[in-house]
Amino acid sequence: MLLQNVRVVPVSREPIDNGWILFSEKIESLGSMESCPPGDGIDCAGLTAYPGFVDAHTHLGLFGDAQDSMGDDGNEDTNPSTPQVRALDGLNPFDPCWQEALRAGVTAVCTAPGSANPIGGMACILKTYGHGLPENRVLRRADILKLALGENPKRTYGSRQALPITRMGIAALIREKFTAAREYSDKRGGEDKPDFEPELDALALVFAHRLTLHIHAHRADDILTGVRLAEEFSLPYVIVHGTQGHIIADILAEKDAAVLCGPLLGDRCKPELAGAMPGNPGILCTAGVRTAIITDHPETPAQYLPLTAGLAVREGMAWADALRAITLTPAEILGIADRVGSLEPGKDADIVLFACDPLTVAAKPVQVYAGGKPRIISGESQA
């Protein structure tokens, strides 16, 4: 397929004002119209091509749309440490929210367990398209371990008067489990191998550098606790939400931390969101923090990801930084930038066409190509 006379915004380099893109399942080549290959193509005059949007933290498919508690499969809150559970095993690929996200140009998401448990389980990175088996959507599986600090674990276990009911208890539990897993991992490499333990076996993947910690933290002190724990065990980490990150932006920049910032649409529904402000991602980015914008679907539905990036622009974030925060930056943070996040030869042909600024409330894609196929036909998305 060949798109012609289209403005191309690769994100990874300067825009091409009048260009072309040749693709099948992958992007084969692109350039300015002066170098356009011969052949009939689709005339896209007046349109701009962007890479498919990437939402780096959601619970899409785990908390079912309009299904009440029977569709809630994101929190195995029967034990504060459940690293062995995997988001993919609870995923509903037939939730209509997948198609709503796709129609809005969101072509890749990270779906993670919820934040009831200090150690919640393994996340999965998926495309929003792909019929049938959930595995058909997978970009990366089980290479992220979800941790949670602060109010959510306190609320979950405090009502039961079971560890942990304080921030001290949350950190102590994580430290205890990580210490045990490190010892388990060391023994597995020796002659006297320990008996198989699902919990420790899953945590051992962290020490084999096969899992990155995604740490749910809103308050500044919780963010710093997450950093402290990760550094104590020399583990790679990403801060999820980072609601008060603007207070400690200089510290996060110094530590080269990455923050998945959001949701930006919603009320301050609990005490640790008291400092929530849509200017947060702009402040973090200006300070030099690697910043992506997220919806935390269903807290904010995933189809509103570009709209939340526009809100960040309204509150001071540079437009180019906000676009990057829903494309290439989250792809880099998730380790999938070899596949998605920018328009470059060799990457997946996830391309979104707009006739206007995509970060505005009235914006709607004219067409979404995902995996090289048009996904909007007569206004409806095609799986």
C-alpha positions as CSV (number, residue, x, y, z in Angstrom):
1,M,0.0,0.0,0.0
2,L,1.2,3.5,-0.9
3,L,0.1,6.7,0.7
4,Q,0.9,9.8,-1.3
5,N,0.8,13.5,-0.8
6,V,0.7,13.1,2.9
7,R,2.4,15.1,5.6
8,V,4.5,12.6,7.6
9,V,5.3,13.1,11.2
10,P,7.8,10.2,12.0
11,V,8.4,11.5,15.6
12,S,11.9,10.2,15.5
13,R,12.9,12.9,13.0
14,E,11.6,16.1,11.5
15,P,8.3,16.0,9.7
16,I,8.1,15.6,5.9
17,D,5.6,18.3,4.6
18,N,4.7,16.5,1.4
19,G,5.6,12.8,1.5
20,W,4.8,9.2,0.9
21,I,4.8,5.9,2.9
22,L,5.0,2.5,1.3
23,F,4.1,-0.4,3.6
24,S,2.6,-3.9,3.8
25,E,2.6,-5.4,7.4
26,K,5.8,-3.4,8.0
27,I,6.8,0.1,6.8
28,E,9.0,-0.5,3.8
29,S,10.1,3.0,3.0
30,L,9.1,6.7,3.1
31,G,10.2,10.0,1.9
32,S,9.3,13.3,0.2
33,M,7.2,13.2,-2.9
34,E,10.2,14.1,-5.1
35,S,11.4,10.5,-4.5
36,C,8.0,8.8,-4.5
37,P,8.1,5.3,-6.2
38,P,5.9,4.9,-9.3
39,G,2.5,3.3,-9.0
40,D,-1.0,4.1,-8.0
41,G,-1.3,5.1,-4.4
42,I,-3.9,6.7,-2.1
43,D,-4.0,10.4,-2.4
44,C,-3.8,11.8,1.2
45,A,-3.7,15.5,0.4
46,G,-4.7,17.5,3.5
47,L,-3.9,14.6,5.8
48,T,-1.1,14.0,8.3
49,A,0.3,10.6,9.1
50,Y,1.4,9.8,12.7
51,P,2.6,6.6,14.3
52,G,0.0,4.6,16.2
53,F,-0.4,5.8,19.8
54,V,1.1,3.8,22.6
55,D,-0.6,3.7,26.1
56,A,2.1,2.4,28.5
57,H,-0.2,1.6,31.5
58,T,-3.7,0.3,31.3
59,H,-5.9,-2.4,32.6
60,L,-7.6,-2.9,29.3
61,G,-9.2,-6.4,29.1
62,L,-8.8,-7.0,32.8
63,F,-11.5,-4.8,34.2
64,G,-14.5,-5.5,31.9
65,D,-16.6,-2.7,30.4
66,A,-20.1,-2.7,31.8
67,Q,-19.7,-6.1,33.5
68,D,-19.6,-5.1,37.2
69,S,-17.6,-7.3,39.5
70,M,-17.9,-10.4,37.3
71,G,-15.6,-8.6,34.8
72,D,-13.0,-7.5,37.3
73,D,-10.0,-9.7,36.9
74,G,-7.1,-7.3,37.6
75,N,-6.5,-7.9,41.3
76,E,-5.8,-11.3,42.9
77,D,-6.1,-9.6,46.3
78,T,-6.1,-12.9,48.3
79,N,-2.4,-12.5,49.1
80,P,-0.2,-9.3,49.2
81,S,2.4,-11.0,47.0
82,T,1.3,-12.7,43.8
83,P,4.1,-12.2,41.2
84,Q,3.2,-15.5,39.5
85,V,-0.1,-14.3,38.1
86,R,-0.1,-13.0,34.6
87,A,-2.3,-10.4,33.0
88,L,-2.5,-12.4,29.8
89,D,-4.4,-15.2,31.7
90,G,-7.2,-12.8,32.7
91,L,-7.5,-10.9,29.5
92,N,-10.8,-10.5,27.7
93,P,-9.9,-9.8,24.0
94,F,-13.6,-9.3,23.2
95,D,-14.1,-6.3,25.5
96,P,-15.5,-3.5,23.2
97,C,-12.9,-1.1,24.6
98,W,-10.2,-2.7,22.4
99,Q,-12.0,-1.5,19.3
100,E,-12.8,1.9,20.8
101,A,-9.1,2.4,21.5
102,L,-8.2,1.2,18.0
103,R,-10.7,3.7,16.4
104,A,-9.0,6.5,18.3
105,G,-5.5,5.5,16.9
106,V,-4.2,3.7,20.0
107,T,-2.6,0.6,18.5
108,A,-0.5,-0.7,21.4
109,V,-1.0,-0.9,25.2
110,C,0.6,-2.3,28.3
111,T,-2.1,-4.2,30.3
112,A,-1.1,-4.7,33.9
113,P,-2.6,-6.2,37.1
114,G,-4.1,-3.7,39.5
115,S,-2.6,-2.0,42.5
116,A,-4.3,-3.9,45.4
117,N,-1.2,-6.0,46.1
118,P,2.3,-4.7,46.9
119,I,3.5,-7.3,44.4
120,G,0.7,-7.7,41.9
121,G,1.9,-9.8,39.0
122,M,3.2,-9.7,35.4
123,A,2.0,-7.2,32.8
124,C,1.7,-7.8,29.1
125,I,2.2,-5.6,26.1
126,L,-0.3,-6.0,23.3
127,K,-1.7,-4.6,20.1
128,T,-5.3,-3.4,20.2
129,Y,-6.1,-5.5,17.1
130,G,-5.9,-9.2,16.3
131,H,-8.8,-11.6,16.1
132,G,-9.2,-14.7,18.3
133,L,-6.5,-15.8,20.6
134,P,-5.2,-13.2,23.0
135,E,-1.7,-14.4,22.0
136,N,-2.3,-12.9,18.5
137,R,-2.1,-9.5,20.0
138,V,1.0,-9.9,22.1
139,L,4.0,-7.7,21.5
140,R,5.8,-8.7,24.7
141,R,4.5,-11.0,27.5
142,A,5.5,-11.2,31.1
143,D,8.5,-8.9,31.0
144,I,7.1,-6.4,33.5
145,L,6.4,-7.0,37.2
146,K,3.8,-4.7,38.8
147,L,4.5,-3.3,42.3
148,A,2.2,-1.0,44.3
149,L,3.0,1.4,47.1
150,G,0.8,3.7,49.2
151,E,-2.9,3.9,49.6
152,N,-4.3,1.0,47.6
153,P,-2.4,-1.8,49.4
154,K,-3.1,-0.1,52.7
155,R,-6.8,0.0,52.0
156,T,-6.9,-3.6,50.8
157,Y,-5.1,-5.2,53.7
158,G,-5.8,-2.6,56.4
159,S,-9.5,-3.5,56.5
160,R,-8.4,-7.1,57.3
161,Q,-5.8,-6.1,59.9
162,A,-3.3,-8.1,57.9
163,L,0.2,-7.2,56.8
164,P,0.7,-4.7,55.2
165,I,-1.4,-1.9,56.8
166,T,1.3,0.8,56.7
167,R,3.8,2.2,54.2
168,M,6.5,0.6,56.4
169,G,4.8,-2.8,56.1
170,I,4.5,-2.5,52.3
171,A,8.2,-1.7,51.8
172,A,9.1,-4.4,54.4
173,L,7.1,-7.1,52.6
174,I,8.6,-6.2,49.2
175,R,12.1,-6.2,50.7
176,E,11.4,-9.6,52.4
177,K,10.1,-11.2,49.2
178,F,12.9,-9.8,47.0
179,T,15.6,-11.0,49.5
180,A,14.1,-14.5,49.5
181,A,13.9,-14.5,45.7
182,R,17.5,-13.5,45.4
183,E,18.6,-16.3,47.6
184,Y,16.3,-18.8,45.7
185,S,17.8,-17.6,42.4
186,D,21.4,-18.0,43.7
187,K,20.6,-21.5,45.0
188,R,19.1,-22.5,41.6
189,G,22.4,-22.0,40.1
190,G,24.2,-24.3,42.5
191,E,24.2,-28.1,43.0
192,D,21.7,-28.2,45.9
193,K,18.7,-26.8,44.0
194,P,15.7,-25.7,46.0
195,D,12.2,-27.1,45.6
196,F,10.0,-25.3,43.1
197,E,8.1,-22.4,44.6
198,P,5.8,-20.5,42.1
199,E,6.1,-17.2,44.0
200,L,9.9,-17.2,44.3
201,D,10.3,-18.7,40.8
202,A,8.4,-15.7,39.3
203,L,10.4,-13.2,41.4
204,A,13.6,-14.9,40.4
205,L,13.0,-13.6,36.9
206,V,13.6,-10.1,38.2
207,F,17.1,-11.1,39.3
208,A,17.7,-12.8,35.9
209,H,17.0,-9.3,34.5
210,R,14.0,-10.6,32.6
211,L,11.5,-8.4,34.4
212,T,11.4,-4.6,34.8
213,L,9.6,-3.2,37.9
214,H,6.6,-1.0,37.2
215,I,6.0,0.7,40.5
216,H,2.6,2.3,41.2
217,A,3.3,5.4,43.3
218,H,1.4,8.7,43.5
219,R,2.8,10.6,46.5
220,A,6.3,12.0,46.3
221,D,7.4,9.9,49.3
222,D,6.0,6.7,47.8
223,I,7.9,7.5,44.5
224,L,11.1,7.9,46.5
225,T,10.4,4.6,48.4
226,G,10.0,2.8,45.1
227,V,13.3,4.3,43.8
228,R,15.0,3.3,47.1
229,L,13.8,-0.3,46.9
230,A,14.8,-0.7,43.2
231,E,18.2,0.7,43.9
232,E,18.7,-1.4,47.0
233,F,18.4,-4.5,44.8
234,S,20.0,-3.0,41.7
235,L,16.8,-3.6,39.6
236,P,15.5,-1.6,36.6
237,Y,12.3,0.3,37.3
238,V,9.7,2.6,36.0
239,I,7.4,4.9,38.1
240,V,3.7,4.5,37.2
241,H,1.5,7.6,37.8
242,G,4.1,9.8,39.6
243,T,1.3,12.2,40.5
244,Q,3.5,14.3,42.8
245,G,6.5,13.8,40.5
246,H,6.6,17.5,39.8
247,I,7.7,18.1,43.5
248,I,10.8,15.9,43.0
249,A,11.4,16.4,39.3
250,D,15.0,17.3,39.8
251,I,15.7,14.1,41.8
252,L,14.0,11.9,39.2
253,A,15.9,13.5,36.4
254,E,19.2,13.0,38.3
255,K,18.4,9.3,38.7
256,D,17.4,9.0,35.0
257,A,14.0,7.7,36.1
258,A,11.1,7.1,33.7
259,V,7.6,8.1,34.6
260,L,4.3,6.9,33.1
261,C,2.3,9.9,34.0
262,G,-1.5,9.9,34.4
263,P,-4.4,9.6,34.3
264,L,-4.8,13.3,33.6
265,L,-8.6,13.2,33.3
266,G,-10.6,12.4,36.4
267,D,-11.3,13.6,39.9
268,R,-9.1,13.5,43.0
269,C,-11.0,10.4,44.3
270,K,-8.6,9.5,47.1
271,P,-6.2,11.4,49.4
272,E,-3.0,10.6,47.6
273,L,-4.4,12.3,44.5
274,A,-4.6,15.6,46.3
275,G,-1.6,16.9,44.3
276,A,-2.9,15.8,40.9
277,M,-2.4,18.4,38.2
278,P,-2.4,18.1,34.4
279,G,0.7,20.2,34.2
280,N,2.7,17.4,35.8
281,P,4.0,15.7,32.6
282,G,5.2,19.0,31.2
283,I,7.1,19.9,34.4
284,L,8.7,16.4,34.4
285,C,9.6,16.6,30.8
286,T,11.1,20.1,31.1
287,A,13.2,18.8,34.0
288,G,14.7,16.1,31.8
289,V,12.6,13.2,33.1
290,R,11.7,10.5,30.5
291,T,7.9,11.0,30.5
292,A,5.1,9.1,28.9
293,I,1.4,10.0,29.3
294,I,-1.0,7.1,30.2
295,T,-4.8,6.7,30.7
296,D,-4.8,4.0,33.3
297,H,-7.8,2.6,31.5
298,P,-10.6,2.3,32.7
299,E,-9.8,5.2,35.0
300,T,-9.7,7.2,31.8
301,P,-10.9,5.2,28.8
302,A,-8.0,4.4,26.5
303,Q,-9.5,6.1,23.5
304,Y,-8.9,9.5,25.2
305,L,-5.1,9.1,25.3
306,P,-4.5,11.7,22.6
307,L,-7.0,14.0,24.3
308,T,-5.1,13.8,27.6
309,A,-1.9,14.6,25.8
310,G,-3.6,17.7,24.5
311,L,-4.6,18.6,28.0
312,A,-0.9,18.4,29.0
313,V,-0.2,20.8,26.1
314,R,-2.8,23.2,27.4
315,E,-1.1,23.1,30.8
316,G,2.4,23.9,29.4
317,M,3.9,20.8,27.8
318,A,5.5,21.4,24.4
319,W,3.3,19.9,21.6
320,A,6.1,17.8,20.2
321,D,6.9,16.5,23.7
322,A,3.3,15.6,24.3
323,L,3.1,13.7,20.9
324,R,6.3,11.9,21.8
325,A,4.8,11.1,25.2
326,I,2.1,8.9,23.5
327,T,4.3,7.4,20.8
328,L,8.0,7.0,20.9
329,T,8.8,7.6,24.5
330,P,6.4,5.0,25.9
331,A,7.6,2.6,23.2
332,E,11.2,3.2,24.4
333,I,10.3,2.8,28.1
334,L,8.4,-0.5,27.4
335,G,11.3,-1.8,25.2
336,I,9.2,-2.1,22.0
337,A,10.6,0.8,20.1
338,D,12.0,-1.6,17.5
339,R,8.4,-2.3,16.5
340,V,6.3,0.8,17.2
341,G,6.4,4.4,18.3
342,S,7.6,6.1,15.2
343,L,7.3,5.9,11.4
344,E,10.5,4.2,10.2
345,P,11.3,1.4,7.7
346,G,11.2,-2.0,9.3
347,K,8.7,-1.0,12.0
348,D,5.1,-2.3,12.2
349,A,2.8,-0.4,9.8
350,D,0.7,1.2,12.6
351,I,-0.2,4.5,11.0
352,V,-2.9,7.0,11.9
353,L,-4.2,9.6,9.5
354,F,-5.7,12.9,10.8
355,A,-7.1,15.9,9.0
356,C,-6.4,18.1,12.1
357,D,-4.3,18.4,15.2
358,P,-4.7,14.9,16.8
359,L,-4.4,16.3,20.4
360,T,-7.6,18.3,20.3
361,V,-11.1,17.3,21.5
362,A,-12.6,17.4,18.1
363,A,-9.9,15.2,16.5
364,K,-10.9,11.9,15.0
365,P,-8.8,9.7,12.8
366,V,-9.7,9.6,9.1
367,Q,-8.1,6.2,8.9
368,V,-6.1,3.8,11.2
369,Y,-3.8,1.3,9.5
370,A,-2.7,-1.3,12.0
371,G,-0.5,-4.2,10.9
372,G,-0.7,-2.6,7.4
373,K,-4.5,-3.1,7.2
374,P,-7.1,-0.3,7.2
375,R,-9.1,-0.7,10.4
376,I,-11.8,2.0,10.0
377,I,-14.5,1.1,7.5
378,S,-17.7,3.2,7.4
379,G,-16.8,4.5,10.8
380,E,-16.4,1.1,12.5
381,S,-13.1,-0.5,13.5
382,Q,-12.2,-3.9,12.1
383,A,-10.4,-6.4,14.5
